[in-house]
Amino acid sequence: MAESARLAEEAGFAGAWTTEFYDRSATISLAAMAAATTTITLGSAIAYAFGRTPLVWAAEARDLDELTGQRLILGLGTGTRRMQQDWHGLDGEHPAPRMEELIPLLRNLLRLNEGPITHDGRFYRLHVKPTLPVGPPPRTDLPIYLAGVNPRMIQAAGRVGDGLVGHPLFTAEYVRDVARPALQEGAEHAGRDRQIPIAGYLTCSVNDDGDLAREAARATVAFNSTVKTYRVIHRHHGWEAHAEKIREKWIGGDFAAAVKAVPDEMVDTITLAGTPDEVRAKYAERWDGVYEHTLLWPSAFAGMDGVRKVIETFTAVHTP
């Protein structure tokens, strides 16, 4: 991730974003990316909001914002219900209201230098009375984005977040028909008169052999389509039968059949995949302007070669 961020900055990209899973930490990656760069925005898309306590999140956010020179966007997500239960030991219930309590509490903790904090909420109990002086944070207005797929969680981003992190399965139509309206509804519910930006994942698979690029993208779509939480996107496009078949094959261990079950329509609608020229043309035709921050996501199967290919493809036309 540090090398990817360095290459992105060198090529003139606006930012580089990292993620976390059961084998990688977003906050450690961000620290490494901060050391490897000097100017570009650095974000997490996403870090697990419920995997750390609010106090630990506030401390790590302070550190990261200082390390990055206030270039940080903190992107937080809940993960699926199964992740919450099996990875973090939570019940997985009511994730949107939990996020709506967590984010304001985190913002209060960033101002711990102003005095003690007492919070007795539905999901969090926190009583902090510093016994030693606390310095001011780099910023009290640190941008915090929330990840969401289903409308209720997207509304939460509109209510308490500074932005939305869009899922790799998002399509331009889903953003237009579901995500933007839900964001606006959430913002209006909270009395916020502003447009909430989206940092949207966009699977980007580039290869001089266009067929190989499409197969890598197809595998990524297959993996993401196994999760029932994201079925709302498939339903919006009439892809539920495809998603069910993909999930059935994947759970059964026939990964090749699961990938094969992803139709061309899904690959073309969800991803950017093909030769450099094809990818640039498709971006201009379908994705340009869909997101405020377009997170070009190279196929994991391609490693650093895939990262370099994506950067080269878009640097060639000086895409901002």
C-alpha positions in Angstrom: 0.0 0.0 0.0 2.8 2.4 0.7 4.4 1.7 -2.7 1.0 2.1 -4.4 0.5 5.5 -2.6 4.0 6.6 -3.6 3.4 5.7 -7.3 0.0 7.4 -7.3 1.4 10.6 -5.9 4.3 10.5 -8.4 1.8 10.1 -11.2 -0.3 13.1 -10.1 -3.3 11.2 -8.6 -5.5 13.1 -6.1 -5.3 10.4 -3.4 -4.7 6.8 -2.3 -7.0 4.8 -0.1 -6.4 1.6 1.8 -8.7 -1.0 3.4 -8.5 -3.7 6.1 -9.5 -7.3 6.4 -8.8 -10.1 8.8 -5.1 -10.0 7.8 -4.4 -6.3 7.4 -4.9 -3.1 9.4 -6.0 0.1 7.7 -4.5 2.3 10.3 -1.0 0.7 10.1 -1.3 0.9 6.3 -2.2 4.6 6.5 0.8 5.3 8.7 3.1 3.6 6.1 1.4 5.5 3.3 1.9 8.8 5.2 5.6 8.1 5.4 5.8 7.3 1.7 4.0 10.5 0.5 3.9 14.2 1.1 0.9 15.8 -0.8 -1.9 13.4 -1.8 -5.1 12.7 0.2 -4.9 9.4 2.2 -8.1 7.6 3.1 -9.4 4.3 4.5 -12.1 2.5 2.5 -12.8 1.1 4.9 -11.6 0.5 8.4 -13.9 -1.4 10.7 -15.8 1.1 12.8 -16.8 -1.5 15.5 -13.4 -3.2 15.7 -12.0 -0.5 17.9 -13.5 1.4 20.9 -14.4 5.0 20.3 -11.5 6.1 22.5 -9.0 4.1 20.5 -10.5 5.4 17.3 -10.1 9.0 18.5 -6.4 8.4 19.5 -5.6 6.7 16.2 -7.4 9.4 14.2 -5.3 12.1 16.0 -2.1 10.2 15.3 -2.9 9.6 11.7 -4.0 13.1 11.0 -0.8 14.3 12.5 1.3 11.8 10.5 -0.4 12.7 7.2 -0.2 16.5 7.8 -4.0 16.7 7.8 -4.3 14.8 4.6 -6.5 12.1 6.1 -10.1 11.1 5.3 -11.2 8.5 7.8 -13.5 6.0 6.1 -15.4 3.7 8.5 -17.7 0.8 7.8 -19.5 -1.9 9.7 -18.7 -4.9 7.6 -21.5 -7.5 7.2 -23.5 -8.8 10.1 -21.5 -12.0 10.0 -18.3 -10.1 10.3 -19.6 -8.1 13.2 -20.6 -11.3 15.0 -17.8 -13.7 14.1 -14.9 -11.2 13.9 -15.7 -8.6 16.5 -17.9 -10.5 18.9 -20.9 -8.2 18.5 -24.5 -9.1 18.0 -24.6 -7.5 14.6 -27.9 -5.7 15.4 -28.9 -2.2 14.5 -25.6 -1.2 12.7 -26.9 2.1 11.3 -28.1 3.5 14.7 -24.8 2.3 16.2 -22.9 4.3 13.6 -25.1 7.3 14.2 -24.1 7.2 17.9 -20.4 6.4 17.2 -19.5 9.2 14.9 -20.7 12.2 17.0 -19.0 10.5 20.0 -15.8 10.2 18.1 -15.9 13.8 17.2 -16.4 14.7 20.8 -13.4 12.6 21.8 -11.3 14.5 19.2 -11.9 17.5 21.5 -10.9 15.8 24.7 -8.5 18.7 25.3 -11.6 20.8 26.0 -12.6 18.8 29.1 -14.0 15.5 30.4 -16.5 13.5 28.4 -19.4 11.5 29.8 -21.5 9.4 27.4 -24.2 6.9 28.4 -25.8 5.9 25.1 -27.7 3.0 23.6 -24.5 1.3 22.4 -21.6 3.0 24.1 -20.8 4.0 27.7 -17.8 6.2 28.1 -16.5 8.3 31.0 -13.2 10.0 30.4 -11.7 12.5 32.8 -8.1 13.1 31.8 -5.6 13.2 34.7 -2.9 14.7 32.5 -3.1 17.6 30.0 -4.4 16.7 26.5 -3.1 18.7 23.6 -5.4 19.9 20.8 -5.9 17.6 17.8 -4.6 18.5 14.4 -8.2 19.1 13.3 -11.6 18.9 15.0 -13.2 18.8 11.6 -11.4 15.7 10.4 -13.5 14.3 7.4 -15.2 11.0 8.4 -16.9 9.0 5.7 -19.3 6.1 6.3 -19.6 3.0 4.1 -23.1 1.9 3.1 -24.9 -0.3 0.6 -28.5 -0.6 1.8 -30.5 2.7 1.9 -30.7 2.9 5.7 -26.9 2.8 6.2 -26.5 5.3 3.4 -28.9 7.6 5.2 -26.7 7.3 8.3 -23.8 8.7 6.2 -26.0 11.6 5.2 -27.1 12.2 8.8 -23.7 12.1 10.6 -20.9 11.6 8.0 -18.9 13.9 5.8 -19.2 11.4 2.9 -20.2 8.0 1.7 -17.8 5.2 0.8 -19.5 3.3 -2.1 -19.2 -0.4 -2.5 -17.3 -2.1 -5.4 -20.7 -3.6 -6.6 -22.2 -0.1 -7.0 -23.3 0.8 -10.5 -23.8 4.2 -12.0 -27.5 3.6 -12.0 -27.6 2.4 -8.3 -25.7 5.6 -7.3 -28.2 7.7 -9.2 -31.4 5.9 -8.2 -30.6 4.8 -4.6 -27.4 6.1 -3.1 -27.8 9.8 -3.9 -31.4 10.0 -2.8 -30.7 8.1 0.4 -27.8 10.4 1.2 -30.0 13.5 0.6 -32.8 12.1 2.7 -30.3 11.4 5.6 -28.9 14.9 5.4 -32.3 16.5 5.3 -33.4 14.4 8.3 -30.5 15.8 10.3 -31.1 19.4 9.1 -27.9 19.5 7.1 -28.1 21.7 4.0 -25.3 20.2 2.0 -24.4 17.7 -0.7 -22.6 14.7 0.7 -19.8 13.4 -1.5 -19.1 9.8 -2.4 -15.8 8.0 -2.5 -16.8 5.1 -4.7 -14.9 1.9 -5.4 -14.6 1.1 -9.0 -13.1 -2.3 -9.9 -10.4 -1.5 -12.5 -8.8 -4.4 -14.3 -6.3 -3.5 -17.1 -4.3 -5.8 -19.3 -3.0 -5.6 -22.8 -5.0 -8.8 -23.3 -8.5 -7.5 -22.8 -9.9 -11.0 -22.2 -7.6 -11.6 -19.3 -8.5 -8.3 -17.8 -12.2 -9.1 -18.0 -11.7 -12.5 -16.4 -9.9 -10.9 -13.4 -12.8 -8.4 -13.1 -15.3 -11.2 -13.4 -13.7 -13.0 -10.5 -13.9 -9.9 -8.3 -17.6 -9.5 -9.1 -18.2 -13.1 -8.3 -16.5 -12.8 -4.9 -18.5 -9.7 -3.9 -21.7 -11.2 -5.2 -21.6 -14.1 -2.7 -22.7 -11.7 0.1 -26.4 -11.5 0.7 -26.1 -8.1 2.3 -25.3 -6.7 -1.1 -28.2 -8.3 -2.8 -30.1 -5.0 -2.9 -27.8 -4.0 -5.8 -28.5 -7.2 -7.8 -32.2 -6.7 -7.2 -32.1 -3.2 -8.6 -30.7 -4.6 -11.9 -32.7 -7.8 -12.0 -29.6 -9.9 -11.3 -30.9 -11.9 -8.3 -30.9 -15.2 -10.1 -27.3 -14.7 -11.2 -26.3 -13.7 -7.7 -27.9 -16.8 -6.2 -26.2 -19.1 -8.7 -22.8 -17.4 -8.0 -23.3 -17.8 -4.3 -24.3 -21.5 -4.6 -21.3 -22.4 -6.7 -18.9 -20.4 -4.5 -20.1 -21.9 -1.2 -19.9 -25.3 -2.8 -16.2 -24.7 -3.5 -16.5 -24.6 -7.3 -14.9 -21.2 -7.7 -14.4 -21.5 -11.4 -18.1 -22.2 -11.9 -19.0 -19.2 -9.7 -16.8 -16.9 -11.8 -18.3 -18.3 -15.0 -21.8 -17.6 -13.7 -21.1 -13.8 -13.8 -22.6 -12.6 -17.1 -21.0 -10.1 -19.3 -23.7 -7.6 -18.4 -22.6 -7.5 -14.8 -18.9 -7.2 -15.7 -19.6 -4.3 -18.1 -22.0 -2.5 -15.7 -20.0 -2.9 -12.5 -16.4 -2.7 -13.6 -13.8 -1.1 -15.8 -12.1 -4.0 -17.6 -10.1 -4.4 -20.8 -7.2 -2.9 -22.6 -5.9 0.5 -21.6 -7.8 2.2 -24.5 -11.0 0.3 -23.7 -10.8 1.2 -20.0 -10.2 4.9 -20.7 -13.1 5.0 -23.2 -15.5 3.2 -20.8 -14.5 5.5 -17.9 -15.3 8.6 -20.0 -18.6 7.1 -21.3 -20.0 5.7 -18.1 -18.1 6.7 -14.9 -16.7 10.2 -15.3 -18.5 12.4 -12.8 -20.3 9.6 -11.0 -18.2 10.0 -7.8 -16.5 12.9 -6.2 -13.6 10.5 -5.4 -13.2 7.6 -7.8 -11.3 4.8 -6.1 -9.8 2.8 -8.9 -9.5 -0.7 -7.4 -7.0 -2.9 -9.2 -7.7 -6.6 -9.3 -6.1 -8.4 -6.3 -5.2 -11.2 -8.6 -2.8 -8.9 -10.5 -0.7 -7.7 -7.6 1.6 -4.7 -8.0 1.6 -5.2 -11.8 -2.1 -4.5 -11.8 -1.6 -1.4 -9.7 1.0 -0.1 -12.1 -1.1 -0.8 -15.1 -4.0 1.1 -13.7 -1.8 4.1 -12.8 -0.2 4.0 -16.3 -3.6 3.8 -18.0 -5.0 6.9 -16.4 -1.8 8.9 -16.2 -1.5 8.6 -20.0 -4.5 10.9 -20.4 -3.8 13.1 -17.4 -7.1 12.1 -15.8 -7.5 14.1 -12.6 
